[in-house]
Amino acid sequence: MIRDVSLIIPSKNNAKNITKLLLGIISWEEDPSEIILIDSSIKKFVIPEEFENFLSKYNINLKVIYGENFYPGHARNIGLKRSTNPMVAFLDASTFPSNKWLSGSIKIIKEENCEGLWGNTYYQADTYMKKIFRACTYGARPVQTLQGSVFKKNVFNKCGLFIEDTRAGEDADWISRNRLHKINMFLTEEILTYNELNKNNIKELLKKWF
C-alpha cells in the first residue's frame, strides 16, 4: 500500500548504505508516495536500476536534490520545503528500519490521534573500543531519535525548521523545541539500527562528538 507520506533522506558520501536503504524499501509493508533524497556527496549517487523499476511500478515520486556540503539540518529543511504530503518521515543513510516501521508508525498516529512518532534507534558497536564510545554517548539501549520519526507536517509550523549551519546537534535542538511546545508525541516500538559506529575510527567519532 502507498501512503501519502514524504520520506526525507539526507546523504553524504555513503553510497553503499543509501543503496542498502533504498533497496530495503522494496520489501516494506507500506511505502511513501514520495521519497526525497538530498545528496551532497563528492560523487553523485546513482539510483539502482532495481529501485527505479520499483518506483515506476508503484508510481512513487523520487526527488534527488544534489548540492555541496549540506549539513544535516540544511538538507532536512530542503526536503521539508520540497515535500508535498501532509506527513513527513525521516531516515538517514546509516539508519535502517524494519519492514513494519512506516505502516506501524502511521497506525499509531491515527489510533492515538497524536502529532508524531519518535524514532527508536539502537546503535550497534562490535568492538571493545566502540562499545566504550557508545557507553559515553548513546548507551547500549535503544534511544529516542529524530531518525525514524514520522510527523504531521504542520508540527513544523509550531516548532520551526532545523538549524542549518551546524554539523551536529541540530536534531537535539529541534527535539528540545518540540518538547517546549508540548507536541503530542509517541515513541515507536519498532527499533531501527544504526551501523556507522562500527565503520568510523575513534578519531572520526571523537571529532564529531567532542
Secondary structure, 3 states (H helix, E strand, C coil): CEEEEEEEEEECCCHHHHHHHHHHHCCCCCEEEEEEEEECCCCCCCCCHHHHHHHHHHCCEEEEEECCCCCHHHHHHHHHHHCCCCEEEECCCCEECCCCHHHHHHHHHHHHCCCEEEEEEEECCCCHHHHHHHHHCCCCCCEEEEEEEEEECCHHHHHCCCCCCCCCCHHHHHHHHHHHCCCCEEECCCCEEECHHHCCCHHHHHHHHC
